[in-house]
Amino acid sequence: MYNLDSVGQDIFKGIQERVNHSIENGGLYIDLSTDSCRKFLQRKVNTNANVVVMYVDIAGSTQMSHDLSPIKLSIIIQIFSQEVSLSIVKFGGYVLKFVGDAVIGLFPADYNPNKAIMNSLDCAYYIQEIVKKGINPVFKNKSFQEIAVKIGIEYGSALVLLYGKNIEHAHIDLIGFSISIASKITSMAFPNEIVVGENIYNNVDSDKKKYFLALYDHYDKWSSVMKYNNNLKYHVYKYIKN
């Protein structure tokens, strides 16, 4: 597992400087792109790929869109997307897409599913930490609303689908259970929670299972999320690193 303590505070200081630069200059420090993911998917068009899918979502974004000016909200979402994107790449993943206030990442798992799963979990924990210690201190100092994130992760096979004939220009996306369920379990999570599906739990080493808590107390919420899929027998877990 990734050890943030070994990194020290320098990493948070660097993030704070980047966030501060973005706010003061009215623009992001980097250009966000999904080109690397597209190139990865182009090699797998019309085939099934084993992937770990991770949704990272700003908690309470609907209320924020009501309370904040469009300019302030856009800066918050841009900075959030920037830092999440950099985190996903840092842990060996790709940014699949940006969907409003959410970032969807994927971690290739064809060759080493366990490593991809652990990378995604470490990435999720890292994101939670940089939001608390990297982004929010600057937001608070600049009188921006602090944020919390919800993260959902699942592992499985997904079809790489080309929407057209020209592989260079047509839209490419993933379809399958893992990507569909990842979005649903993210909606179950509370702020600052990391929630995973049963395929993640079933594929981690036995000595790592102690870091997962079955969410039986979320049953009513799960029933609401899955109201049109009542026959699906599926277990959801909260990832608790400590």
N, C-alpha and C positions, 0 to 999 in steps of 0.2 A: 504494500500500500504506500501511496505517496505521503511523505512526511513534511508537512508545512513547517514544522518547527526547525527542520534542517535548513530551510531557505532563509529564515530570519525575516526582519522587517523591511529589507531592501525592496523586496518584490511589491509590497504594499505601497511603499513610497513611490516607486516607479509608476504604479497604476494611478496614484493620486496626482502625480505630475501630468500624466497623459489626460486624465479626466479634467483637470484644471485647465489645461491647454485647450481642450475641446470646448469648454464653456466660454472661456475668455475670447476665443477666436471664432465662435459661432459655427464651428464645423469639426468634423472628426479628424483625429490624428492620422488615420489610415483610410483607404478606400475599401469598403466592404464588398466582398465578391463571393460568388459560389462557383467560380470557374474551375477550381481544383476538384470540387466534387463532381462537376459535370464531366470533366475529363476521366475521372474514375468510373463514372457510370457509363460513359460511352463504350468502354471496353466490355461492358456486361449487358448491353442492350438485349432485351428479349430472353434473358436468362434469369434464373433465381440466384440471389446472392444472400449469404448469411450475414446479417448486420445487427449491430446494437443501435437502436434508435433512441435518441434523447431529446425530449422537449424541455425547453427552459422558458418559463413564462413569468411575467411580472404579476405579482399578486395585487388584486384590487385595481387593475388598470382601467376598468370601466368607470369606477368612481373618480379616478384621476382624470380621465378624459372629460368628465363633467366639471371638475373643480379647477383644473389648470388651463391656462391659455394654450392655444395650439402650438405656439412657439416653444414654450417651456416644456410641454409634453413631448414634442418632437425631439428636443435636445436630450431629455431623459431616455427616451427609447433608443435614440442613436448611440448614446454612450453605453447603455446596457448592451445593445447588440454588438458594439465594438468589442467590449471586454469579454462577452460570452464567446464571440467568434475566435478571439485570440486564445482563449482557454481551451476550446475544442481542438484547435490546431496543435496547441502545446501538448495535448495528450494523445496525439496520433489520429484524431478524427477529422471529418470533413463537415463543412457547413452545407447542409442540404438546401435550406431555404430560410427566408425571413417571412414571418406571417404576422403582420401587425406588431404587437408587443411580444411576440414569441420568436425564439430561434430554435430551429430543428437541426440537430447534428446527427451524424452517423459514424459508427466505428466499424470498419471492415472486420468480419469475423470468419471468413472462409477458411483460414489457415490455423488460427489460434483463438477459438471462441473465448476461452477463459481469460486470456490476456486482454481481448477487446472489452470484455465485461468489466474487468478490474480497472482498465483505463477509463471507461465511462463513469464508473463509480468514483474513482479518484478525481476525475474532472468535475463531477457534480459537486463533490465536497469542496473542491478548490473554488468553484464558482460561488458557492454560498459564502466562503470565507472572504473572497475579494470584494463581494458586494458589501459585506459588513465592515471590512477593514480598509478597503481601497476606494470604493465608489461613494458610500454613504458619508464618510467624514468630509469629503469635498462638497457633496450636495448640501450637507448641513451648514457648512461654512459659507456657501454661496446662496443660502436661503432657498434651496430647491427641496422638494419633498423627497425624503429618503424612501428607498424601495426595499421590498422583500421579494424573493423569487420562489416559485414552485417548480419542481423538477420531476419528470416522469421518465422512466427508462424501461425498455423491454428488448428482448433478444429474439431473433427468429429469422425465417426465410422471407424474402420479399422479391417480387418480380420487378425487374428494371424495365420500365415501359416507355417506349418512344412514341410520342404523340405526333406522328407524321412519317415521312419517308427520308428526309434529309437529316442525317445524324449530326451534322454540323450546326444546324439551325433550329430543328424542331425541339419542342420541350421534352425533357426527360424527367421522369419521376419514379417513385417507388410505390408499389401497392402491395398490400398483404396485411396479415394479422398484426405483426409486430408494430408497424407504423400506425395502424388504426387504434390499437389498444393503448399505445404510448400516450396518445393525445387524451384518451379517456381517463387514464389513471392520473395524469397530470391535473385534471380538473378536480380530482378527489383530494389532492394534497392541500394541506394548510400552508400558510406562508412559512418559508424557511424549512420546508420538508422536502425530502427526497423519497419518492415512492417508486417501487419497482414491481414488475410483473413476475409471475411464477416461473417463467423461463429463465429469468436472471437468477432467482433463488435456487432453482434446480441445477444450475450449471456452475455455481461457485463451489470451491473446495469446501469440504465439510468443516474445516477449522474456521472458515469465514462466515458460516451460517449464524453464528452468535451475533453478528452485526445487523441482523434482520428481524423485525418485529411484525408478526402477522397482524393485519389490521381488521380484526373481527369487529372492533368498535366502530368501524366505518361502514358497517353493513348497509345501513339505511341510505347513506350517501351513494354507495356503490349501486344499490338498487335503483336509485334515481338516475344515475349516469347511464345505466344499462337497461332502461325501462323497455326498450324495444328488442332486447337480447336476453330475455329472462331465462332462457335455457342454457346459457353459457355458464359452465362450472369453472370458476377461475379464482385464483387467490392473489391477493395484493399484499405487499410488504413495505414497511417503512425501513429505510436504511439509516442505521444509527452507528456512526463510525466509532463513537466513544461510549 
